[in-house]
Amino acid sequence: MPRQLLILANESVRERAVDWIAKAPVGTRIEFKGPKRSLEQNAKLWATLTDIASQATHSGRKYTTDQWKAIFLNAIGREIQFIPALDGQSFIPWGQSSSDLSKDEMSELLAFMEAWCAENGVTLHYIEKAA
């Protein structure tokens, strides 16, 4: 069976999933994930990362939004490794992408980041606008 993805949007799709499971050969891998993160959560993530990158340092250094994202994913227990880049002078993050996070996982990440910002004096501008 080739790779397939179903999103349980209605009873018909749920029945198709049950049928596929019943017919799947032994050894077939099945993965269940919660609903994917929302566009609003994604926008909030990048707004938060932008504020952090422009205001904060870590170990005496400034970091890009992508670097901060890897730091925070690692902080909440997501497996992230830094592997050498082809130039041999830098490292790149390798591991779970934030785009693969479920809504609940993204909520956990955002809550952690907001708490970190509060503890480290980072002003989150999207919060100011909402107030």
C-alpha positions, -999 to 999 in steps of 0.1 A, spaced: 0 0 0 15 34 -9 15 62 16 -19 76 23 -32 104 45 -67 108 57 -81 136 78 -111 124 98 -134 152 86 -166 132 85 -180 97 90 -173 86 55 -136 93 59 -136 75 92 -152 44 76 -126 45 48 -98 45 75 -114 15 92 -116 -3 59 -79 5 51 -69 -8 85 -88 -40 81 -72 -46 47 -36 -35 56 -9 -61 54 8 -71 86 37 -47 93 19 -17 80 27 14 100 -2 36 112 3 70 128 -23 90 146 -18 127 151 -40 154 166 -53 182 144 -26 203 127 -16 236 141 -37 266 130 -27 295 108 -33 318 138 -9 297 159 17 298 131 14 336 129 17 339 166 48 317 166 66 338 141 56 371 157 70 358 190 102 345 174 107 379 157 103 398 190 127 373 207 153 376 180 152 414 180 153 418 218 170 388 234 204 371 237 213 336 248 248 328 261 258 363 251 248 359 214 219 371 192 202 344 172 179 344 141 143 334 143 150 300 129 178 294 155 155 305 183 128 282 170 152 253 172 163 264 208 126 264 219 117 232 203 146 215 221 135 232 254 101 215 253 116 181 246 114 180 208 144 162 194 167 187 177 203 181 167 227 205 152 247 190 124 277 205 105 268 225 74 286 217 42 309 247 46 323 232 78 320 265 95 285 264 109 258 241 121 222 236 110 192 223 130 179 189 122 148 173 138 111 179 141 97 208 122 73 231 139 49 226 109 44 190 121 31 201 155 -5 195 164 -27 223 178 -21 211 214 17 208 208 18 243 193 -2 257 222 24 241 246 53 256 226 37 291 225 29 290 263 65 280 271 78 308 248 55 334 264 66 324 299 102 326 288 97 360 274 80 373 306 110 359 326 135 374 303 121 409 296 110 403 260 81 425 250 56 406 228 41 431 204 11 410 193 0 410 230 3 448 231 -19 451 200 -46 427 215 -48 446 248 
